[in-house]
Amino acid sequence: MNENNEFLVSTEWLEKSLNNPDICIVDCDPYDAFGRAHILGAVGIKVHHYIKHPEYSKSPKEYPWVAEPDVAKEIFEDMGIGDTTTVVAYDSNGGLWAARFWWVLNYYGHSDVKVLDGGWKKWFDEQRPISNDVKKNNLVEFTPKANLDLICTLDQGISNVQNKNVTFIDVRSDGEWDGSNSRGNKRVGHVPGSVHVEWTNFLKEDKYQTFKSKEEIQKILEINAITPEQEIVTY
């Protein structure tokens, strides 16, 4: 692993762990890309990267951000992810989709999940083992335990806009922040009083978009007056 090993693993570490039956490697790129080639032994995601899809949505008002518990249980078990499984997620987009998958698992109480630093591009360029086979997954049991503390509802957000103990971090692009890029939305702009730090600022400017060091990330947060004492809401 690397210095941020609570959340990240290196390509070197993962290659040494390919034969570990307790590890499930998840390719978070679109499923057709997974079918062309993926890390040896990895499984793909057959539904949206948010782990939500219209045909799976039984109660969109109750679960607007993620699949319902029973649906999540079915999806994860089908992928071979059980309660004791260590999950390593990766993608080819700077960890964006892998981080979403990381969040969904944490939301449902499964914190033993890491993101592969450098993702598919780094793994491929280093000529590490790849495949286009779809493996048969182990029979496992996943017990979803939703952690509502990881969610800020719209009402909670609105009620805390003026709260000095709550910091909203807008991690979208510059154009979305200043309203010049609507991305098809009817309204533009940002949450009043929020801090703008686009998510790519936490990545190195290399071809693999690996994560910056703990010290570099801490400096970015300090410059933007983001401290551990505050409650942080990202969007």
C-alpha positions in Angstrom: 0.0 0.0 0.0 1.1 3.7 0.0 1.1 6.4 2.6 -2.6 6.9 2.3 -3.2 3.2 2.8 -6.4 3.6 4.8 -8.1 4.4 1.5 -5.6 3.7 -1.3 -3.5 0.7 -2.6 -0.7 0.7 -5.1 -0.5 -1.3 -8.3 2.5 -3.2 -6.7 0.5 -4.2 -3.7 -2.5 -5.3 -5.7 -0.5 -7.5 -8.0 1.0 -9.3 -5.1 -2.6 -9.9 -3.8 -4.2 -11.2 -7.0 -4.5 -14.7 -5.6 -6.0 -13.6 -2.3 -9.6 -15.1 -2.2 -10.7 -12.6 0.4 -10.1 -9.6 -2.0 -12.7 -8.6 -4.7 -11.3 -6.3 -7.4 -14.0 -4.1 -9.0 -13.7 -2.4 -12.4 -15.8 0.7 -12.1 -15.6 1.7 -15.8 -18.6 1.2 -18.1 -19.4 -2.5 -18.4 -18.5 -2.7 -22.1 -15.0 -1.5 -21.3 -14.7 -4.1 -18.6 -15.7 -6.7 -21.2 -12.8 -5.7 -23.5 -10.1 -6.0 -20.8 -9.7 -5.6 -17.1 -7.4 -6.5 -14.2 -7.0 -10.2 -13.9 -9.8 -11.6 -11.6 -11.7 -8.3 -11.5 -15.5 -8.1 -11.7 -17.5 -5.4 -13.4 -20.5 -3.3 -12.5 -23.6 -4.0 -14.6 -25.5 -1.0 -13.3 -24.8 2.8 -13.2 -21.7 4.0 -11.4 -23.9 5.5 -8.7 -25.1 1.9 -8.1 -28.5 3.1 -9.1 -30.6 2.5 -12.2 -34.2 3.3 -13.2 -35.2 -0.4 -13.4 -33.8 -0.9 -9.9 -35.5 2.1 -8.4 -38.4 1.0 -6.2 -38.6 4.1 -4.0 -36.7 7.0 -5.5 -38.0 9.5 -3.0 -36.7 7.4 -0.1 -33.4 6.5 -1.8 -32.5 9.3 -4.2 -28.8 8.8 -4.0 -28.3 5.1 -3.9 -30.0 1.7 -4.5 -32.3 0.4 -1.8 -30.8 -1.9 0.7 -32.2 -5.1 -0.8 -31.1 -4.1 -4.2 -27.6 -3.2 -3.0 -27.4 -6.5 -1.3 -28.3 -8.3 -4.5 -25.8 -6.3 -6.6 -22.9 -6.8 -4.1 -23.5 -10.5 -3.6 -23.7 -11.0 -7.3 -20.3 -9.4 -7.6 -18.9 -11.6 -4.8 -18.7 -8.9 -2.2 -19.6 -10.2 1.3 -19.4 -8.8 4.8 -15.7 -9.9 5.2 -14.5 -9.1 1.7 -11.7 -6.6 1.1 -12.7 -4.5 -1.9 -10.4 -2.7 -4.3 -12.1 -0.4 -6.8 -10.5 1.2 -9.8 -11.3 3.1 -13.0 -9.7 5.0 -15.8 -10.9 8.4 -14.8 -8.7 9.6 -11.9 -10.6 7.5 -9.3 -13.9 9.4 -9.9 -16.1 6.4 -10.4 -14.1 4.2 -8.0 -14.6 6.8 -5.3 -18.3 6.7 -5.9 -18.3 2.9 -5.4 -16.1 3.4 -2.3 -18.8 5.8 -0.9 -21.7 3.4 -1.6 -20.0 0.6 0.2 -19.2 2.8 3.1 -22.8 4.1 3.2 -24.0 0.5 3.6 -21.5 -0.2 6.4 -18.7 -1.9 4.5 -15.6 0.2 5.2 -13.0 -2.4 4.1 -12.7 -0.9 0.6 -9.8 0.8 -1.1 -9.2 2.7 -4.4 -6.4 1.7 -6.7 -4.0 4.7 -7.0 -3.4 5.3 -10.7 -6.2 3.0 -11.7 -6.5 1.0 -15.0 -4.1 3.3 -17.0 -1.2 2.8 -14.6 -1.9 -1.0 -14.2 -2.0 -1.4 -18.0 1.1 0.7 -18.8 3.1 -1.3 -16.2 2.1 -4.5 -18.1 0.5 -6.1 -15.0 -1.8 -9.1 -15.5 -5.0 -8.4 -17.4 -7.8 -10.5 -18.8 -11.2 -10.4 -20.7 -12.6 -13.4 -18.9 -15.6 -13.1 -16.6 -14.9 -15.1 -13.4 -17.4 -17.1 -11.4 -17.9 -15.3 -8.1 -17.9 -16.9 -4.6 -21.2 -17.4 -2.7 -21.2 -14.7 -0.1 -23.6 -12.7 2.1 -23.7 -9.0 2.2 -25.6 -7.3 5.1 -26.5 -3.6 4.2 -26.4 -1.3 7.3 -27.1 2.2 6.1 -25.1 5.0 7.7 -27.3 8.1 7.4 -24.5 10.2 8.9 -22.9 10.0 5.4 -25.8 11.9 3.9 -26.7 15.6 4.0 -30.3 15.9 2.9 -31.6 19.0 1.0 -33.4 20.2 4.1 -30.3 19.7 6.3 -28.2 21.6 3.8 -30.6 24.5 3.5 -30.8 24.8 7.3 -27.0 24.9 7.7 -26.1 27.4 5.0 -25.5 30.1 7.6 -23.9 27.7 10.1 -20.3 28.8 10.7 -19.5 25.3 12.0 -20.5 23.7 8.6 -18.4 24.1 5.5 -19.8 23.3 2.0 -17.1 22.2 -0.5 -18.1 22.5 -4.1 -15.9 20.0 -6.0 -17.3 20.7 -9.4 -15.5 22.3 -12.4 -14.8 26.0 -12.5 -17.5 26.5 -15.1 -20.1 24.9 -12.9 -19.0 26.9 -9.9 -19.2 30.3 -11.7 -22.3 29.4 -13.7 -20.8 29.6 -17.2 -21.4 25.8 -17.7 -25.0 24.8 -16.9 -24.5 21.1 -17.9 -28.1 21.3 -19.0 -29.5 22.3 -15.7 -32.2 25.0 -15.3 -30.3 26.8 -12.6 -26.6 27.6 -12.2 -24.4 28.9 -9.4 -23.3 27.4 -6.1 -24.4 27.1 -2.5 -24.0 30.5 -0.7 -20.8 30.6 1.3 -19.4 27.4 -0.1 -15.7 26.8 -0.9 -14.7 25.9 -4.4 -12.0 23.2 -4.7 -12.4 21.1 -7.9 -11.9 17.4 -7.2 -9.0 17.2 -9.7 -6.9 19.5 -7.4 -6.3 16.5 -5.2 -4.7 14.6 -8.1 -1.2 14.9 -9.4 -0.7 16.3 -12.9 0.6 13.0 -14.3 -0.9 10.8 -17.0 -2.3 8.4 -14.3 -3.9 11.0 -12.1 -2.5 9.5 -8.9 -3.4 11.1 -5.7 -1.3 13.8 -4.1 0.5 13.1 -0.9 -1.2 13.5 2.5 0.9 16.7 3.1 -0.1 18.2 -0.3 -3.8 17.5 0.3 -3.6 18.9 3.8 -2.0 22.1 2.4 -4.9 22.5 -0.1 -7.4 22.2 2.7 -5.6 24.7 5.0 -5.3 27.3 2.2 -9.1 27.1 1.8 -9.7 27.3 5.6 -11.1 23.7 5.7 -10.3 22.3 9.1 -11.1 19.0 11.0 -13.1 20.9 13.6 -15.8 21.8 11.0 -18.6 19.6 9.7 -17.9 19.1 6.0 -20.5 18.8 3.3 -19.3 18.0 -0.2 -21.2 18.3 -3.5 
